[in-house]
Amino acid sequence: MSDGYEPYGAIAEQHRLVHLGCWAHCRRYFNDALQALPKNRRGPEQLPTRFIELIGQL
């Protein structure tokens, strides 16, 4: 398991490994999606907010 550093994918493929990404980097994309919403629309009902909460539980 690692971040999205591109050479890791080639190493995993070469050694026939399953490459897993890290949750912190995944969470960042949901946070970016949440920040793209107008402030008055950000709330617990929004999908990015729900995913951020679920990732936090992991």
Summary of the structure (lengths in Angstrom):
residues: 58
radius of gyration: 15.0
end to end distance: 15.0
largest distance: 48.3
contacts: 122
relative contact order: 0.14
helix: 62%
strand: 3%
